[in-house]
Each structure stands twice: as C-alpha cells, then as structure tokens.
Amino acid sequence: MATQTKTVKPAYEMTYWERLGKEVVRDKYLYLLLLPGFLILIVFRYIPILGNVIAFMDFNPYDMAKSTWVGFDHFVDLLTRPQFLNVFKNTLVISILKMVCGFPVPIILALMMNEMRNLKFKKVSQTILYLPHFISWVVLSGLIMNMLNPDTGVLTGIVSAMVGERVQVLSDPRYFVQMLVISDVYKGMGWGTVVYFAALSGVDPQLYEAASIDGARKWKQLIHITLPAITPTIVIMLILSCNNIVNAGFDQIFMLYSALVYDVADIIDTYVYRIGIGRSDYSFSTAAGMFKSIIAFVMILIVNTVAKKTGNEGIW
C-alpha cells in the first residue's frame, strides 16, 4: 500500500499569517523568553495610557462615575496659564542646553579613546567614565549638595574664586541651570561613550591601513573613515535625544531645586507633580502630561523624517 507523503507548501506561496505561525512554532522557546518583558511592557506602559481619559473630564477620584466630561477645557486652561508658559520655556531651555552641551561630548571621548594604544589605560578610563551612569540621581544629588554647600563645599570655593564672590549655586538662579547641565553631562557621557565606542569597533581596520598607505594622516582618517562609519549611530542617538526635548530630567531637578529657583528650574514634570499630587488636580496634571507626550512624538516624527530625507537611517 502506497504511503501518502505530506507536501510542504513553499514559503513564497504562504500568506503572512502562515509564515508567522510557522516561525512562532519553530522559535517557541525564544518567544517564551520574550513573554515576561512583553507583559511588563503591556502592564506598565500601555494599560496606563487608558488613564489619559481623565484629561478630558472633571475627574472625581472617589467616584469616577460622577466625573463630568469637559472636553479640551483643561488643555485650554493649561496653555493660557502664564505660570505654565514659563514652565514650558524652562523645560525647553534646560533640555536644549543639555542636548547641545552633552551630545558631542561622548562622540569626542569615544574618538579620543579609540586612538589610545595603552589597553590597560583605555579600560580604566572606560570604567571611570561609565561609573556615574550607574549612580542614581538620589545619591548623586546628595554628593552635589555636599560639594556645593555654601560653607564647606569644595566646588563652592572653586566657583567663588572664579566669579570673585561667595555664591550659593543651589539657590542662585544665575548658576543653577549651568549646574544642572554640567552634572547631567557628567552622569551621561559614559553611557554615550560606550555606545559610540561599540560602533567604532565595527570599523574595518583595513580601511585605516589603506588610507595610511595613501598618505592620509590621523585627521584625514578621522574625517573620511571614522566619522562616516559612525554617522548612522550618531543619527539614531540624535533622534532619541530629540525625544527628550520636553524631558529636562525630573529626577535630577526634583532632588536639587527649591522655591528660590522655580523661575528658572521649574519644568513640566515638576509642575505636574506639584499640581497633580500636591493639589490633587489630576485632570489638569494629566492634560499637561499628554501635552508633553504629544510634543515629544511630533519631534521624533520630524527628526526621523529629516534624517531619512538627508540619506541617513531613521529608527523606522
């Protein structure tokens, strides 16, 4: 009796769902490893999005059924408050300063470290640069406050010697924003350096050898080989940085600021925290948070589109 052989449909004849089902069955254990992270993403990132509905109602935290719909009234109130306009300006100023001052630093450090020939010194330098990334802003803010103590702070004495007067950086609006930018660059430059250094490790050494034979010195090699090789990484990091254009760093500012520097340091996140938690105005604070998210989303779309139009790779 002849046995029937099961014919396997070629991949090009399968529908998208058939191919997907086949891949899921084939790689089922890999998808199981993905499942915990996927569930965490759903529970803590996507389900809370449903709570944004309270931005369009006069929310009653004790009985949501008694909440009344008000439409875009909270957004109109948000954009017409003089206090929020100042908060929005502070957010843009601080975040742009952090991006402009902090974005090139990891690139420069990675390029410098790439030229180091002493491997031991290179590894020690990487560790020292990367260490602040693992220190939380709670701990780092405590160190900053100790070093900027008006009476015994080491950095206070250095700053006072530079400006010619005794200053209190943490309570002086003239110096507070500069302190935020410098400390943020210090904490984040190690992470960026590792990212760019990983991109540099993928450059073919034969390109440098060929350029050296042709008479190109280090500067020419940097311009024509190194920078073009890491340009896609730079573009991706720039797009991700623009996502933070309205995220000036809640943890850092909340730990360091005070009422004396509200005029220059109060940002959207701290404003939302004070209004939402301090005054229990959940609808208004949710509207402010949605406004911030919309601005960040639009910035990503714009920068990604510009990157693709100029011949670079975007994030999608």
C-alpha positions in Angstrom: 0.0 0.0 0.0 1.5 3.3 -1.1 2.1 5.8 1.7 1.0 9.4 1.2 3.7 12.0 1.6 2.7 15.3 3.0 3.6 18.1 0.7 5.2 21.2 2.2 4.0 24.5 0.8 6.9 26.7 -0.4 7.4 29.9 1.6 6.6 32.1 -1.3 3.1 30.6 -1.5 2.4 31.1 2.2 0.4 34.0 3.4 1.8 36.4 6.0 -0.1 34.7 8.9 1.0 31.2 7.8 4.7 32.2 7.7 4.2 33.9 11.1 2.6 30.8 12.6 5.4 28.6 11.3 8.1 30.9 12.7 6.3 31.0 16.1 6.1 27.2 16.3 9.7 26.9 15.2 11.0 29.5 17.7 8.5 28.9 20.5 11.1 28.9 23.3 12.6 32.2 22.2 9.1 33.7 22.3 8.6 32.4 25.8 11.8 34.2 26.8 10.3 37.4 25.3 6.9 36.9 27.1 7.9 38.4 30.6 9.3 41.6 29.1 6.3 41.9 26.8 3.9 41.5 29.7 5.7 44.1 31.7 5.6 46.5 28.8 1.8 45.9 28.4 1.0 46.3 32.1 3.2 49.3 32.9 3.3 51.2 29.6 0.2 50.6 27.5 -2.6 49.9 30.0 -1.9 53.2 31.9 -2.5 55.0 28.6 -6.2 54.4 29.2 -5.9 56.7 32.3 -5.3 59.6 30.0 -9.1 59.8 29.5 -9.3 61.8 32.8 -7.6 64.7 31.0 -11.0 65.3 29.2 -13.2 65.2 32.3 -13.5 66.9 35.6 -12.2 63.8 37.4 -13.6 62.7 40.8 -11.1 60.4 42.4 -13.6 59.0 44.8 -16.2 58.0 42.3 -15.3 58.1 38.6 -18.9 57.7 37.6 -19.6 61.1 39.0 -16.9 62.7 36.8 -18.2 65.1 34.1 -16.8 65.4 30.6 -15.3 68.8 29.9 -13.6 68.2 26.5 -10.4 70.2 25.9 -11.1 72.7 28.8 -8.1 71.6 30.8 -5.8 71.9 27.7 -7.1 75.5 27.1 -6.6 76.3 30.8 -3.1 74.8 30.6 -2.0 76.8 27.6 -3.4 80.1 28.9 -1.8 79.9 32.3 1.2 82.3 32.5 2.8 80.0 35.0 2.8 77.1 32.6 4.2 79.2 29.8 7.2 79.9 32.0 7.4 76.2 32.9 7.4 75.2 29.2 10.1 77.8 28.4 12.3 76.4 31.3 11.8 72.9 30.0 12.9 73.8 26.5 15.8 75.9 27.7 17.2 73.2 30.1 16.6 70.3 27.7 18.2 72.1 24.7 21.2 73.2 26.7 21.7 69.6 27.9 21.4 68.2 24.4 23.7 70.9 22.8 26.3 70.6 25.5 26.0 66.9 26.2 25.5 65.3 22.7 29.0 66.0 21.3 30.9 65.0 24.5 30.5 61.2 24.2 31.5 61.4 20.5 34.7 63.3 21.3 35.6 61.0 24.2 34.9 57.9 22.0 37.1 59.2 19.3 39.9 60.0 21.8 39.7 56.6 23.4 39.7 55.0 20.0 43.2 56.4 19.4 44.6 55.1 22.8 47.2 52.5 22.3 47.7 51.6 26.0 44.9 49.0 26.5 45.1 49.0 30.3 44.7 52.8 30.5 41.9 52.6 28.0 39.9 50.0 30.1 40.5 52.1 33.3 39.3 55.2 31.5 36.2 53.4 30.2 35.3 52.2 33.7 35.8 55.7 35.3 33.6 57.3 32.6 30.9 54.7 32.7 30.6 54.5 36.6 28.4 57.6 37.1 25.8 56.1 34.8 25.0 53.5 37.5 24.7 56.1 40.3 21.1 57.2 40.9 20.2 60.9 41.0 19.3 60.4 44.6 22.9 59.5 45.5 24.5 61.9 43.1 22.3 64.8 44.2 23.5 64.2 47.8 27.1 64.4 46.7 26.4 67.5 44.7 24.7 69.2 47.6 27.6 68.4 49.9 30.2 69.7 47.3 28.1 72.8 46.8 27.5 73.5 50.5 27.7 77.3 51.0 30.1 76.9 53.9 32.1 73.7 53.4 31.6 72.8 49.8 34.7 72.2 47.7 33.0 73.3 44.5 31.5 76.3 46.1 35.0 77.6 47.0 36.2 77.0 43.4 33.2 78.7 41.9 33.5 81.6 44.3 37.2 82.0 43.4 36.3 82.1 39.7 33.5 84.7 39.9 35.0 86.8 42.6 32.2 86.5 45.1 30.7 84.0 47.5 27.9 82.2 45.6 25.3 79.6 46.6 24.8 77.6 43.4 21.8 75.6 44.6 19.8 78.7 45.4 21.1 81.2 42.9 19.1 81.4 39.6 22.2 82.7 37.8 24.1 79.4 38.3 21.5 76.7 38.9 20.8 75.9 35.3 24.6 75.7 34.5 25.0 73.3 37.4 22.1 71.1 36.0 23.7 70.9 32.6 27.2 70.1 33.9 26.1 67.4 36.3 23.8 65.9 33.6 26.7 65.8 31.1 29.0 64.2 33.7 26.5 61.5 34.5 25.5 60.6 31.0 28.7 60.9 29.0 29.9 57.4 29.9 26.9 55.7 28.5 27.1 57.6 25.2 30.9 56.9 25.0 30.3 53.1 25.3 27.7 53.3 22.5 29.9 55.2 20.1 33.0 53.1 21.1 31.0 50.0 20.2 30.2 51.5 16.8 33.9 52.3 16.3 34.9 48.7 17.0 33.0 47.7 13.9 35.1 49.8 11.5 37.3 47.6 9.2 41.0 48.2 10.2 42.0 47.6 6.6 40.4 51.0 5.7 42.9 52.7 8.0 45.8 50.7 6.6 44.8 51.6 3.1 44.4 55.2 4.0 47.8 55.3 5.7 49.4 53.8 2.6 47.8 56.5 0.6 49.4 59.1 2.9 46.3 60.1 4.9 47.2 61.1 8.4 45.1 60.7 11.5 42.9 63.8 10.9 42.1 62.7 7.4 41.3 59.2 8.6 39.0 60.7 11.2 37.1 62.8 8.6 36.9 60.3 5.8 36.7 57.0 7.6 35.8 57.2 11.3 33.0 59.8 11.3 31.2 58.4 8.2 31.3 54.9 9.8 29.6 56.1 13.0 27.2 58.5 11.3 24.2 56.1 11.4 24.8 55.7 15.2 25.0 59.4 15.7 21.8 60.0 13.8 19.9 57.4 15.8 21.2 58.9 19.1 20.2 62.4 17.9 16.7 61.2 17.1 16.4 59.6 20.6 17.8 62.8 22.1 15.2 64.9 20.4 12.6 62.7 22.1 13.8 64.3 25.3 13.3 67.8 24.1 10.5 68.2 26.7 12.0 65.9 29.2 14.5 68.0 31.1 15.2 65.4 33.8 12.6 65.2 36.6 14.8 63.1 39.0 17.7 65.5 38.8 15.8 68.7 39.2 13.3 67.4 41.8 16.3 66.4 44.0 18.2 69.7 43.7 15.8 72.5 43.2 13.9 74.7 45.7 11.4 77.5 45.6 14.2 80.0 45.2 15.0 78.8 41.7 11.4 78.0 40.5 11.7 80.8 37.9 14.5 79.1 36.0 14.2 75.4 37.1 10.6 74.5 37.3 9.8 72.2 34.4 6.7 70.4 33.1 7.4 67.2 35.1 7.9 69.0 38.4 4.9 71.3 37.7 2.7 68.3 37.0 3.9 66.6 40.2 3.1 69.7 42.3 -0.3 70.2 40.7 -1.3 66.6 40.5 0.0 65.3 43.8 0.2 68.4 45.9 -3.2 69.9 44.9 -4.9 66.7 43.8 -5.8 68.2 40.4 -5.4 65.0 38.5 -7.2 66.1 35.3 -5.1 69.2 34.8 -1.8 67.4 35.5 -2.8 64.6 33.1 -3.5 67.2 30.4 -0.1 68.6 31.0 1.5 65.2 30.7 -0.4 64.5 27.5 0.7 67.8 26.1 4.3 66.8 26.8 3.9 63.4 25.2 2.4 64.9 22.0 5.3 67.4 21.7 7.8 64.5 22.1 6.0 62.4 19.5 5.9 65.2 17.0 9.7 65.9 17.5 10.5 62.2 16.8 8.5 62.3 13.6 10.1 65.5 12.4 13.7 64.4 13.2 13.2 60.9 11.8 11.8 62.3 8.6 14.6 64.8 8.2 17.2 62.0 8.8 15.7 59.8 6.1 15.3 62.7 3.6 19.1 63.5 4.0 20.0 59.9 3.2 20.6 58.7 6.8 18.9 55.8 8.6 16.0 56.6 10.9 14.6 54.5 13.7 11.9 53.1 11.4 
